[in-house]
Amino acid sequence: MSLKHEGDYLSGLSQWFVYDQHAYVEYDGKIVYPQSPMLRVTQSTVLKRRPVDSRQLGNNEKFSSRAGTQIPLHSWAYRDANGRSFNSHIKFAIRYEKDFVRQLSTWYVYERHAQIVLRDKVLYPPAYQGEPLQLPGRSKPVYTGQPIIANGNFTWGEATHNGTRIPATTQIVNNIIDLAQKLQAARDRSANPLRLIPGTVTPPPTPPLAEPPAASIYRGERSIFPWQATAPLLPPTPYIPVGQGR
């Protein structure tokens, strides 16, 4: 570092080194170095010593924190070394001793009340929109606005009719993911992106059926959820009705 004002020189010298774990650089009231992940409290909540409902904690095991609070972190996690989640909580270790809570560095916070950010980019939880959905075989919820596959175009809201048709088994969830991968590949190859319509629609000019036949895609083992492709996947098939899998 180089000191600006001569009155601040140390032993008559302006340039010095300092271990970055023992100091930080501020500019305009913000820490600019070293770049550390920050805990940002998004709504007033409590920091906890254990990842359980706050009503199960003693007063010495929780600490009230207001929305807008930001704390530089040394480290953070949403699972332990064995892959087990923290009951929808974020575990975090505070970087600087001056920010310790009750002289303790390690705490938990409910993940719907806080974010982990780095340079204003949200690292966790994913900034998906919509309502949380708990699916069979998943320890953490997905969201109606969340892509079924990473960087995909098809969402869990479309697959579940906006959260009103939750898959009954892990196998159906896996089938949804499998079909989403295939539809995404088809969409990427198509000159016209697929448009997805919630609900089952019978292609014209065939009149709607009161009950789909047992052999139809709607009732078949490979069917997953009610999507209709209104642009060609593979010519000359203009419609591919898909229904709720079982």
C-alpha positions as CSV (number, residue, x, y, z in Angstrom):
1,M,0.0,0.0,0.0
2,S,1.0,3.6,-0.5
3,L,0.0,6.3,1.9
4,K,-1.3,9.5,0.4
5,H,-0.6,12.1,3.0
6,E,2.8,12.8,4.4
7,G,1.4,13.2,7.9
8,D,0.3,9.6,7.8
9,Y,3.7,8.2,6.8
10,L,5.2,5.5,9.1
11,S,8.8,6.0,10.1
12,G,9.0,8.6,7.3
13,L,8.0,6.0,4.7
14,S,4.9,5.9,2.5
15,Q,5.0,2.4,1.1
16,W,4.3,-0.7,3.3
17,F,2.9,-4.2,3.1
18,V,0.2,-5.8,5.4
19,Y,-1.2,-9.3,5.5
20,D,-4.6,-9.2,3.8
21,Q,-6.1,-11.4,6.5
22,H,-5.3,-8.7,9.1
23,A,-6.6,-5.6,7.2
24,Y,-8.9,-4.4,4.5
25,V,-9.2,-1.4,2.2
26,E,-12.3,0.9,2.3
27,Y,-13.5,3.3,-0.3
28,D,-16.6,5.5,0.1
29,G,-17.6,3.5,3.2
30,K,-17.3,0.1,1.4
31,I,-14.7,-2.6,1.6
32,V,-13.1,-2.9,-1.8
33,Y,-10.2,-5.2,-0.9
34,P,-9.9,-8.0,-0.3
35,Q,-13.0,-9.0,-2.3
36,S,-15.0,-11.2,0.1
37,P,-18.4,-12.8,-0.2
38,M,-21.0,-10.9,1.8
39,L,-24.0,-12.0,3.7
40,R,-26.8,-9.7,2.7
41,V,-29.9,-9.9,4.9
42,T,-32.9,-9.4,2.7
43,Q,-35.6,-9.3,5.4
44,S,-35.5,-8.9,9.1
45,T,-34.7,-12.2,10.6
46,V,-32.6,-14.0,13.3
47,L,-29.1,-15.4,13.0
48,K,-28.9,-18.8,14.7
49,R,-26.4,-21.0,16.3
50,R,-28.2,-24.1,15.0
51,P,-30.2,-24.5,11.8
52,V,-33.6,-25.1,13.4
53,D,-36.8,-23.1,13.9
54,S,-36.0,-20.1,16.0
55,R,-38.7,-21.1,18.5
56,Q,-36.5,-24.1,19.5
57,L,-33.5,-21.9,20.3
58,G,-32.7,-20.1,23.6
59,N,-32.1,-16.4,23.6
60,N,-28.3,-16.9,23.7
61,E,-28.5,-19.0,20.5
62,K,-30.1,-16.3,18.2
63,F,-29.5,-12.7,17.3
64,S,-31.9,-10.3,15.6
65,S,-30.7,-8.9,12.3
66,R,-32.4,-6.2,10.3
67,A,-33.0,-6.1,6.5
68,G,-30.1,-4.5,4.7
69,T,-27.4,-5.8,7.0
70,Q,-24.2,-6.8,5.2
71,I,-21.4,-8.8,6.7
72,P,-18.1,-9.8,5.1
73,L,-17.6,-13.5,5.2
74,H,-14.7,-15.9,5.5
75,S,-16.6,-18.8,4.2
76,W,-20.2,-20.1,3.7
77,A,-22.0,-23.3,2.8
78,Y,-25.5,-24.7,2.2
79,R,-24.5,-28.4,2.7
80,D,-22.0,-30.2,4.9
81,A,-19.1,-32.3,3.8
82,N,-21.4,-35.3,3.4
83,G,-23.8,-33.5,1.2
84,R,-26.5,-33.0,3.8
85,S,-28.4,-29.8,3.7
86,F,-28.7,-27.4,6.7
87,N,-32.5,-27.6,6.8
88,S,-32.9,-24.7,4.3
89,H,-30.3,-22.6,6.2
90,I,-27.0,-21.0,5.1
91,K,-24.0,-21.7,7.4
92,F,-21.5,-18.8,7.4
93,A,-18.3,-17.8,9.1
94,I,-17.7,-14.0,9.6
95,R,-14.4,-12.7,8.2
96,Y,-13.5,-9.9,10.6
97,E,-13.4,-10.1,14.3
98,K,-15.0,-6.6,14.6
99,D,-18.1,-8.0,12.9
100,F,-18.4,-11.1,15.1
101,V,-21.8,-11.6,16.7
102,R,-21.6,-12.1,20.5
103,Q,-17.9,-12.7,19.9
104,L,-18.7,-15.8,17.7
105,S,-17.9,-16.1,14.0
106,T,-20.1,-19.0,12.9
107,W,-23.8,-18.7,12.5
108,Y,-26.8,-19.9,10.4
109,V,-29.5,-17.9,8.7
110,Y,-32.7,-19.0,6.9
111,E,-31.9,-19.0,3.2
112,R,-35.2,-17.2,2.2
113,H,-34.1,-14.3,4.4
114,A,-30.6,-13.7,3.1
115,Q,-28.3,-13.9,0.2
116,I,-24.6,-14.6,-0.4
117,V,-23.3,-11.9,-2.8
118,L,-19.9,-11.2,-4.4
119,R,-19.4,-7.9,-6.3
120,D,-23.2,-7.5,-6.2
121,K,-23.7,-10.8,-7.9
122,V,-26.0,-13.2,-6.0
123,L,-24.1,-16.5,-5.5
124,Y,-26.8,-18.2,-3.3
125,P,-29.7,-18.9,-3.2
126,P,-30.4,-19.0,-6.9
127,A,-32.3,-15.9,-7.9
128,Y,-35.2,-17.8,-9.3
129,Q,-38.6,-16.3,-9.4
130,G,-41.9,-17.8,-8.4
131,E,-43.1,-20.1,-5.6
132,P,-41.0,-22.9,-4.1
133,L,-42.0,-26.4,-4.9
134,Q,-40.9,-29.5,-2.9
135,L,-40.4,-32.4,-5.3
136,P,-40.1,-36.1,-4.4
137,G,-36.4,-37.1,-4.0
138,R,-35.2,-33.5,-3.7
139,S,-33.8,-32.2,-0.4
140,K,-34.1,-28.6,-1.5
141,P,-37.1,-26.9,-3.2
142,V,-37.2,-25.8,-6.9
143,Y,-39.1,-22.7,-8.0
144,T,-41.8,-22.2,-10.6
145,G,-39.5,-19.9,-12.5
146,Q,-36.5,-22.1,-12.3
147,P,-35.3,-23.9,-15.5
148,I,-35.7,-27.7,-15.3
149,I,-32.2,-28.1,-16.7
150,A,-29.3,-25.6,-16.3
151,N,-29.6,-22.8,-18.8
152,G,-32.8,-24.3,-20.3
153,N,-35.9,-22.7,-21.5
154,F,-38.5,-24.9,-19.9
155,T,-39.4,-24.3,-16.2
156,W,-40.8,-26.2,-13.3
157,G,-43.8,-23.9,-13.4
158,E,-44.7,-25.2,-16.9
159,A,-44.0,-28.8,-15.9
160,T,-46.3,-28.6,-12.9
161,H,-49.0,-26.3,-14.3
162,N,-47.7,-23.5,-12.1
163,G,-47.2,-25.7,-9.1
164,T,-50.7,-27.2,-9.0
165,R,-49.7,-30.6,-10.3
166,I,-46.7,-31.9,-8.2
167,P,-45.2,-35.1,-9.4
168,A,-46.1,-38.0,-7.1
169,T,-42.8,-40.0,-7.4
170,T,-39.1,-39.5,-7.9
171,Q,-39.4,-41.5,-11.1
172,I,-41.8,-38.8,-12.5
173,V,-39.4,-36.1,-11.5
174,N,-36.6,-37.9,-13.4
175,N,-38.9,-38.4,-16.4
176,I,-39.6,-34.6,-16.4
177,I,-35.9,-33.9,-16.4
178,D,-35.3,-36.5,-19.2
179,L,-38.0,-35.0,-21.4
180,A,-36.9,-31.5,-20.7
181,Q,-33.4,-32.4,-22.0
182,K,-34.9,-33.9,-25.2
183,L,-37.2,-30.9,-25.7
184,Q,-34.4,-28.5,-25.2
185,A,-32.3,-30.3,-27.8
186,A,-35.2,-30.1,-30.2
187,R,-35.8,-26.5,-29.4
188,D,-32.1,-25.7,-30.0
189,R,-32.3,-27.4,-33.5
190,S,-35.6,-25.8,-34.5
191,A,-35.6,-22.6,-36.6
192,N,-38.7,-21.5,-34.6
193,P,-38.5,-21.8,-30.8
194,L,-41.2,-24.0,-29.3
195,R,-44.0,-22.3,-27.5
196,L,-45.3,-24.2,-24.5
197,I,-49.0,-24.1,-23.6
198,P,-50.1,-25.4,-20.1
199,G,-52.8,-28.0,-20.4
200,T,-53.4,-30.7,-23.0
201,V,-54.6,-29.5,-26.4
202,T,-55.7,-31.8,-29.2
203,P,-54.3,-30.8,-32.5
204,P,-56.9,-29.5,-35.0
205,P,-58.9,-30.6,-36.9
206,T,-59.4,-33.6,-34.6
207,P,-62.1,-32.7,-32.1
208,P,-61.2,-32.9,-28.4
209,L,-61.6,-36.3,-26.7
210,A,-63.5,-36.7,-23.5
211,E,-60.9,-39.1,-22.3
212,P,-57.5,-39.8,-24.0
213,P,-57.1,-43.4,-25.2
214,A,-54.9,-45.6,-23.1
215,A,-52.3,-45.9,-25.9
216,S,-51.9,-42.1,-26.4
217,I,-48.9,-40.2,-25.4
218,Y,-51.0,-38.5,-22.7
219,R,-51.4,-41.8,-20.9
220,G,-48.2,-43.4,-21.8
221,E,-45.3,-44.3,-19.6
222,R,-43.1,-41.8,-21.4
223,S,-45.5,-38.9,-21.0
224,I,-44.5,-36.4,-18.4
225,F,-46.4,-33.1,-18.3
226,P,-49.0,-31.1,-20.3
227,W,-47.0,-29.4,-22.9
228,Q,-47.9,-28.9,-26.6
229,A,-45.3,-28.0,-29.2
230,T,-46.8,-25.6,-31.6
231,A,-43.7,-25.4,-33.8
232,P,-42.3,-28.4,-35.7
233,L,-39.8,-30.5,-33.7
234,L,-38.9,-32.8,-36.6
235,P,-40.8,-32.3,-39.9
236,P,-43.4,-33.1,-40.8
237,T,-44.8,-33.5,-37.2
238,P,-46.4,-30.2,-36.4
239,Y,-47.9,-31.2,-33.0
240,I,-46.6,-33.3,-30.2
241,P,-49.1,-33.4,-27.3
242,V,-47.6,-34.4,-24.0
243,G,-49.5,-35.2,-20.8
244,Q,-49.1,-35.9,-17.1
245,G,-46.8,-38.9,-16.6
246,R,-47.3,-41.8,-14.2
